[in-house]
Amino acid sequence: KGLYDKFGGIRLHTIQKIGGTPYKTDKVVLEEMERIAKTDLNKKAKAAAINFLAKNGDTKYKSVFEAALNDSSYSVAGAGLKALAALDPANAYSLAKKYGTDAKGALGTAVTGIIIDKGTEADFELVSKSYKDMPPSFEKMNGSSKYAEYLAKLDNIATIKKGIDDIIEFRNLIPEAFRSQV
């Protein structure tokens, strides 16, 4: 019943909880998730429905994911990009480059993740800027290892050094008493 609730927060909560139940593959549930992903006005519920359908891995939802890329909400567009990247990994990099020019929020996170995984030396400025623009947080701390993995793929020593300087600069923001815990 929560999927049909008029309050978007209830729909969102239901979508998040239903993934761990036997109903996650139920035909009626999947149809309702598709409807929410296509038409819901609550952007967070819409993004959650797209993420739910993406975990299903069915290519019949590809048009839903493609439509989500053009949504005004970064969370919906990010969910759509992640879903398309899971369905079509070969095309993920070009989509990330296309939609990454002004990406923020969930879309920015999806773009950066794809570019870190599939990116080249030419993408360094984008990846570096994304890393530097992240506020000091647990997310940035976890992102540091992904950034280091990206740097390990590069050949240009000067670029690698710039990247390491970015990571050191973040590390130096952490109070010295807590650095041993990081």
Secondary structure, DSSP 8 states (H G I E B T S, - for coil): -GGG-SSHHHHHHHHHHHTTSGGGG-HHHHHHHHHHHHH-S-HHHHHHHHHHHHHHT-GGGHHHHHHHTT-S-HHHHHHHHHHHHHH-HHHHHHHHHHH-SS--HHHHHHHHHHHHHH--GGGHHHHHHHHHHS-SSHHHHHHHHHHHHHHHT---HHHHHHHHHHHHHHHHHS-GGGGGG-
